[in-house]
Every structure is written in C-alpha cells, then in structure tokens.
Amino acid sequence: MATSVPPAVLLGWFDLHERDLPWREPGLSGWQILISEIMLQQTPVSRVVGPWREWIERWPVPSAMAAASAGEVLRAWGKLGYPRRALRLHECATVLAEQHDDRVPDDVATMLTLPGIGDYTARAVACFAYGQSVPVVDTNVRRVIARAVHGREQPGNPSRSDLTDATALLPRGTDGSVDAAAPRFSAALMELGALVCTSRNPKCDDCPLPDCTWVGLGRPAHTGPARKVQKFAGTDRQVRGLLLDVLRGTDHPVVRANLDTVWTTDTAQRDRALDSLLTDGLVELTADGRFCLAGEAN
C-alpha cells in the first residue's frame, strides 16, 4: 500500500509547493499550534490567518487566556463560526494553566483529557508542535488515501481504519521504524489534499504521485450517497450568529427586545436559537433577566 504514496516523491513536491502559513514557522509553542488547529476546524485558512496572529499576541500562553472572561474570548472569536470551539478553548486554557504548568502536554493521551480536544487535534499538535511521528488524519488526508490507495473518489465516513491506513504510509527506516521525516510527510499529505487532490475538480495533472489507484481505474465516480451541502442562510446557525453579533457588539447586558429584532421571519426559530445558546453556555442571563455573553453576567 505504501508505494502508492512514495515519501520521497511527496516530500520533494512539498518542498516546492508548501504554503507559507504562519503556524508553520519554527519555534512556535504547542499552545500556539493548538489555537491554529482549533480555528482551522471547519474554517478556511484565509479566514484564520488574521485572527490567529491576533490571538497569539493577545494570549501568548494559556494563563493569559484563562485570566480573560469567556465573553472576551467569544467576542474575539468574531465571525470564525461554531463559537463553542472558543468556549472550549477557554476551558482548556484554564486547565492548562492550573494543571499543566501553563503549557500543552506533548503526548496524545494526556491531550485527550483536555476540554475540547479530540483525536485529530491531539495528534496534530503532537505531530506539528512536538515533532512526534504519529499519524494525523483530516478530511484532506482521508481523501488522498481513498483515491491513491483504495481507488475511491470520496473517503466515506470516518473509521478507525483511517489511522491504520495513514500509519502504513509514514516513511520508515531500513529497520522498519517510522523515521524523523514523518511529521513533515503528514503535513505534505494534508497539503496535497488541500491544493491538488481536492474534493471537487481534483488537479490530477499536477499530482506528483506516480501510481494513483483511482486514476488507474479511470477515475470512477462516487457510488455512495451524495454528499450533503451544508447551507447556512435561514438555518438555526445563522440565527445564532445574529444573536451573538448583538452581544459581541456591546460591553453590557441587553434586554430581550434587542435580540428579538435580529430575526422576525420565524419567531419560534429565533426563540429556539436563543435557548440553544443558553444551553450551550455561550449566553447567560443576568439576575435582572438581561442577556450577555458567557462569563459576563456579574
């Protein structure tokens, strides 16, 4: 299987085509890498670069973020989407400051005990911040493996076999052990999926891989269920965002009437969205019944 993605070929391609992303600069801390990984979940790179730079300057270590209120962090999160990520990162910062000497642990198992840290994020930080030779599997990696190795246009649902496949591709020495180039190889595999082996209209003519199973089979079309396109307009996500915009735009709690005006098309949907923000802990009620961002009720 490993011959379908020759490490030397992929690494040579990466040397020429690696994007100049700020979180790839040498000398960054695990905390700074963690912030980038959280921000990049379901958010395009172009929208993350600016906020990431602002955040690592404002909160260079976990204790700096822990000292801020959850509301401050949510306000700084702005339009990155899925704001629960920001809330969980604030919780994580508090745990790191209090229990881990103000640094992100360097092992996957310990990272998995932290708030908001899943398997992908833990492995990505271990790999890219600490140079550990652990497989890192995101959507881009899964797609490259599905095509180059298994001959499928799309990878299907995530499974534990994804890690097995990625592990098998890691570069190894003559004794069979994973070698020091593994972290860079993992980054290169992700880059190939992001730039060339894209979900739609893959640039197969630009692909460095000499033996792609999917191309060899004639690029058969995906035969499973069609991918659902996530819409945004008119969804509860949009309404939640509008409600949060009101609270991010003020430094004091607001009355319900201020929130009601942002979505009059479907008042039941608006009420449902507000209730969900309260349930998720993103919004709080003050003692006198006004609304504010988390941590700003007092």
C-alpha positions in Angstrom: 0.0 0.0 0.0 2.7 2.5 0.9 4.2 2.5 -2.6 1.1 4.4 -3.8 2.4 7.5 -1.9 6.2 7.4 -2.1 7.5 9.5 0.8 10.5 10.9 -1.2 8.2 11.9 -4.1 5.7 13.6 -1.8 8.3 15.4 0.3 10.0 16.6 -2.8 6.7 18.1 -4.1 6.1 19.6 -0.7 9.5 21.4 -0.7 8.3 23.2 -3.8 4.7 23.8 -3.1 4.3 24.2 0.7 2.2 27.2 1.5 3.7 29.9 3.7 1.4 29.6 6.7 2.2 31.4 9.9 1.6 28.4 12.2 4.3 26.5 10.2 7.0 28.9 11.4 9.7 27.3 13.5 9.8 27.8 17.3 6.1 28.0 17.9 4.7 26.6 21.2 2.2 23.8 21.5 -0.3 26.4 22.7 0.1 28.5 19.5 -0.3 25.4 17.3 -3.3 24.3 19.3 -5.0 27.6 18.7 -4.4 27.3 15.0 -5.8 23.7 14.9 -9.0 24.8 16.8 -9.5 27.7 14.5 -9.0 25.7 11.3 -11.7 23.2 12.2 -14.4 23.8 9.6 -13.0 27.3 8.7 -10.9 28.2 5.6 -7.3 29.1 6.0 -7.8 32.5 4.6 -10.2 33.4 7.4 -7.9 32.1 10.2 -4.6 33.8 9.5 -5.5 37.2 10.8 -7.4 36.1 14.0 -4.7 33.6 14.8 -2.0 36.3 14.7 -4.1 38.5 17.0 -4.8 35.7 19.4 -1.2 34.5 19.9 -0.2 38.1 20.6 -3.1 38.8 22.9 -2.9 35.4 24.7 0.7 34.0 24.2 0.3 31.4 27.0 -2.8 29.6 28.3 -2.8 31.5 31.6 -3.3 34.8 29.7 -6.5 33.4 28.1 -7.6 31.8 31.4 -7.4 35.3 33.0 -9.8 36.7 30.5 -13.6 36.0 30.7 -15.2 33.5 28.4 -17.1 36.5 27.0 -13.9 38.2 26.0 -12.8 35.1 24.1 -16.1 34.7 22.4 -16.0 38.4 21.4 -12.6 38.0 19.9 -13.7 34.8 18.1 -15.8 37.1 15.9 -17.0 35.5 12.6 -15.0 32.3 12.7 -18.1 30.2 13.2 -19.0 27.4 15.6 -18.3 29.5 18.6 -18.4 26.6 21.0 -14.8 26.0 19.9 -13.8 29.3 21.5 -15.7 28.4 24.7 -14.0 25.0 25.0 -10.6 26.6 24.2 -11.1 29.0 27.1 -11.9 26.0 29.3 -8.8 24.2 28.0 -6.6 27.2 28.8 -7.8 27.2 32.4 -6.9 23.5 32.8 -3.5 24.0 31.2 -2.7 27.0 33.4 -3.8 25.2 36.6 -2.8 21.6 36.0 -0.1 21.5 33.3 2.4 24.3 34.1 0.9 26.6 31.5 1.8 24.5 28.5 0.2 22.0 26.2 1.3 18.4 27.0 3.3 16.7 24.4 1.6 13.3 24.4 -1.7 12.4 22.7 -3.2 10.5 25.7 -2.8 13.5 28.1 -4.1 15.9 25.5 -7.2 13.8 25.0 -8.2 14.5 28.6 -8.3 18.3 27.9 -11.6 20.1 27.2 -12.5 20.3 23.6 -9.5 18.2 22.4 -10.4 15.3 20.1 -8.3 12.7 18.5 -7.4 14.7 15.4 -6.4 17.8 17.3 -4.3 15.9 19.8 -2.4 14.1 17.1 -1.9 17.3 15.1 -0.4 19.1 18.0 1.8 16.2 18.9 3.0 16.0 15.3 3.3 19.6 14.3 4.3 21.2 17.6 6.4 18.4 19.1 7.6 16.6 16.0 6.2 13.2 17.1 5.8 10.6 14.4 2.1 10.0 14.9 -0.4 9.7 12.0 -2.6 12.8 11.5 -5.8 12.2 9.7 -8.1 15.1 8.5 -10.5 15.3 5.6 -7.8 16.0 3.1 -5.7 13.0 4.2 -8.7 10.7 4.1 -9.5 11.8 0.5 -5.9 11.3 -0.7 -5.8 7.8 0.8 -9.3 7.0 -0.6 -8.1 7.8 -4.1 -4.4 6.9 -4.2 -4.7 3.7 -2.2 -8.3 2.4 -2.4 -9.4 3.8 -5.8 -12.5 5.6 -4.4 -13.4 9.1 -5.3 -14.6 10.0 -1.8 -13.5 8.5 1.5 -16.9 7.8 3.0 -17.5 8.0 6.8 -14.5 8.2 9.2 -13.4 5.0 10.8 -10.6 3.6 12.8 -9.1 2.1 9.6 -8.2 5.7 8.6 -5.5 5.8 11.2 -4.3 2.3 10.2 -4.0 3.5 6.6 -2.2 6.7 7.5 0.2 4.8 9.7 1.1 2.5 6.9 2.1 5.4 4.7 4.5 7.1 7.1 8.1 7.0 5.9 10.3 4.3 7.6 13.9 3.5 8.0 15.6 0.3 6.9 14.7 -1.3 10.3 11.0 -0.7 9.6 10.6 2.0 12.3 9.0 5.3 11.5 11.7 7.9 10.8 12.1 11.6 11.6 10.6 12.7 8.3 7.1 11.5 9.4 5.8 14.9 10.7 6.7 16.7 7.6 5.3 13.8 5.5 2.0 14.2 7.4 1.9 17.9 6.6 2.7 17.2 3.0 -0.1 14.7 2.7 -2.6 17.2 4.1 -1.2 19.9 1.7 -1.7 17.6 -1.3 -5.3 17.1 -0.4 -5.8 20.8 0.1 -4.2 22.0 -3.1 -4.3 19.2 -5.6 -6.4 16.2 -4.6 -9.4 18.5 -3.9 -12.9 17.2 -3.3 -14.2 18.8 -6.5 -12.3 19.1 -9.7 -9.0 17.5 -8.5 -5.9 18.6 -10.4 -4.7 15.2 -11.3 -2.3 16.5 -14.0 -0.5 18.4 -11.2 -0.3 15.4 -8.8 3.2 14.2 -8.0 2.1 10.6 -7.1 3.2 8.2 -9.8 0.6 5.5 -9.0 -2.9 6.6 -8.0 -5.3 3.7 -7.9 -8.3 5.9 -8.6 -6.7 7.4 -11.7 -5.6 3.9 -12.8 -9.2 2.7 -12.6 -10.4 5.6 -14.8 -11.5 7.9 -12.0 -14.8 6.1 -11.2 -17.5 8.3 -9.9 -18.6 8.1 -6.3 -21.4 5.5 -5.9 -22.5 6.1 -2.3 -25.0 8.6 -1.0 -24.4 12.1 -2.4 -22.6 14.5 -0.1 -24.9 16.9 1.7 -24.1 20.5 1.0 -24.3 22.4 4.3 -26.4 25.5 3.7 -26.2 28.5 6.1 -28.9 31.0 5.0 -32.0 30.6 7.0 -30.6 28.0 9.4 -30.5 28.0 13.2 -26.7 28.6 12.8 -27.4 31.8 11.1 -29.9 33.0 13.7 -27.5 32.0 16.5 -24.8 34.0 14.8 -27.0 37.1 14.5 -27.9 36.9 18.2 -24.3 36.6 19.2 -23.4 39.5 17.0 -25.7 41.7 19.1 -24.0 40.6 22.3 -20.5 40.8 20.9 -21.2 44.4 19.8 -21.8 45.7 23.3 -20.0 45.6 26.6 -23.1 45.4 28.8 -26.1 43.0 29.0 -29.1 43.7 26.8 -32.8 43.3 27.2 -34.7 40.6 25.2 -36.1 43.2 22.8 -32.7 44.0 21.5 -32.3 40.3 20.5 -35.8 39.9 19.1 -35.3 42.4 16.3 -32.5 40.4 14.6 -34.8 37.7 13.3 -38.5 38.4 12.8 -39.1 35.9 9.9 -39.7 33.0 12.3 -40.0 33.9 15.9 -40.1 30.2 17.0 -36.8 29.6 15.3 -35.4 32.7 17.0 -36.5 31.5 20.4 -35.1 28.1 19.7 -31.8 29.5 18.7 -31.6 31.7 21.8 -32.5 28.7 24.0 -29.7 26.7 22.4 -27.2 29.5 23.1 -28.2 29.4 26.7 -28.0 25.7 26.9 -24.5 25.6 25.3 -23.3 28.1 27.8 -22.4 30.7 25.2 -25.0 33.2 26.5 -26.1 33.9 30.1 -29.0 35.5 31.9 -28.3 38.2 34.5 -30.1 38.4 37.7 -32.5 41.0 36.3 -33.3 39.0 33.2 -31.0 40.6 30.6 -28.7 38.6 28.2 -24.9 38.7 27.9 -22.0 36.6 26.7 -20.7 33.8 28.9 -18.9 34.9 32.0 -20.2 38.5 31.8 -23.4 38.1 33.9 -21.9 39.6 37.1 
